[in-house]
């Protein structure tokens, strides 16, 4: 069962992911509004200022929320679920920025299932390739 606090922090991470490249795209905004309403937190006072863009989110804040959500010893399942949630947001505007790819890569590196060391460049490239493959499949 997903707790209300998990939903709140997850939405904050998604809002941060939308801001990570410096601005929220209209498709990302629509996705976030729809998700917040679906989860029943669209008027949550903790999320409201970020969701409705009264406050911006810095990349550092987004990464802090990721750390808070995953904790000190994240499970592979929690990492994968977070990657899927962020990927859905990223696909909403069909454009993967380097900042978004870096966020995904960072979470992948925290996943205990990923024990094989990779260079940063190959990790980012692999993340981008997976995102685009998934997006292309979703379009068919």
C-alpha positions in Angstrom: 0.0 0.0 0.0 1.3 3.5 -0.9 1.1 6.0 1.9 -0.1 9.6 1.5 3.4 10.8 2.3 4.9 8.6 -0.4 2.4 10.0 -2.9 3.3 13.6 -1.8 7.1 13.1 -2.1 6.7 11.2 -5.4 4.7 14.2 -6.8 7.3 16.6 -5.5 10.0 14.5 -7.3 8.0 14.6 -10.5 7.5 18.3 -10.3 11.2 18.7 -9.7 12.0 16.4 -12.7 9.8 18.7 -14.8 11.8 21.7 -13.6 15.2 20.0 -13.9 15.9 21.5 -17.3 14.9 25.0 -16.1 11.3 25.1 -17.3 8.1 23.0 -17.3 6.8 22.1 -20.8 3.1 22.4 -21.3 2.7 18.6 -21.8 4.6 18.0 -18.5 2.3 20.5 -16.7 -0.8 18.8 -18.1 0.6 15.4 -17.0 1.4 16.7 -13.5 -2.1 18.3 -13.1 -3.8 15.1 -14.2 -1.7 12.9 -11.9 -2.2 15.1 -8.9 -5.9 15.2 -9.4 -6.0 11.4 -9.9 -4.1 10.9 -6.7 -6.3 13.4 -4.8 -3.4 15.7 -3.9 -4.0 18.6 -6.3 -4.9 20.9 -3.4 -2.4 19.5 -0.9 -0.8 22.5 0.7 2.6 20.9 0.6 2.5 20.4 -3.2 0.3 23.3 -4.3 3.0 26.0 -4.6 5.2 23.8 -6.8 2.4 22.2 -8.8 0.9 25.5 -9.8 4.3 27.1 -10.3 4.2 29.7 -7.6 7.6 28.3 -6.7 10.3 26.8 -8.9 12.3 23.7 -8.0 16.1 23.7 -8.2 17.9 20.6 -9.4 19.4 20.2 -5.9 16.0 20.2 -4.3 14.8 17.5 -6.7 17.8 15.3 -5.9 17.2 15.9 -2.2 13.6 14.7 -2.6 14.8 11.6 -4.5 17.2 10.9 -1.6 14.3 11.4 0.9 12.0 9.1 -1.1 14.6 6.3 -1.6 16.2 6.5 1.8 19.7 5.3 2.6 19.2 1.7 1.3 16.8 1.8 -1.5 15.3 -1.4 -2.8 15.6 -2.2 -6.5 11.8 -2.2 -6.8 11.5 1.3 -5.4 14.3 2.6 -7.7 12.6 0.9 -10.7 9.2 2.3 -9.8 10.6 5.8 -9.5 12.4 5.5 -12.8 9.1 4.4 -14.4 7.2 7.3 -12.9 9.8 9.9 -14.1 10.0 8.2 -17.5 6.2 8.6 -17.9 6.6 12.3 -17.2 9.5 12.6 -19.6 7.6 10.9 -22.4 4.7 13.3 -22.0 6.6 16.0 -24.0 8.6 13.6 -26.3 11.8 15.3 -25.5 14.5 13.9 -23.2 16.9 16.6 -22.0 20.4 15.8 -20.7 19.3 16.9 -17.2 16.4 14.5 -17.3 18.6 11.7 -18.5 21.1 12.4 -15.8 18.4 12.2 -13.1 17.3 8.7 -14.5 21.0 7.7 -14.5 21.6 8.8 -11.0 18.6 6.7 -9.8 19.8 3.7 -11.8 23.1 4.0 -10.1 21.4 3.9 -6.7 19.6 0.7 -7.6 21.3 -2.2 -5.8 20.5 -4.5 -8.8 22.9 -2.4 -10.9 26.2 -3.7 -9.6 28.1 -3.4 -12.8 30.1 -0.1 -13.0 29.5 2.0 -16.1 31.0 5.1 -17.4 28.8 8.2 -16.9 28.6 8.7 -20.7 27.5 5.1 -21.5 25.0 5.2 -18.6 23.4 8.4 -19.9 23.4 7.1 -23.5 21.8 3.8 -22.4 19.1 5.7 -20.4 18.3 7.9 -23.4 18.1 4.9 -25.7 15.8 3.0 -23.4 13.5 6.1 -23.1 13.3 6.6 -26.8 12.7 2.9 -27.5 9.8 2.9 -25.0 8.4 6.1 -26.4 8.5 4.7 -30.0 6.8 1.5 -28.8 4.1 3.5 -27.1 3.4 5.5 -30.3 2.5 2.3 -32.2 
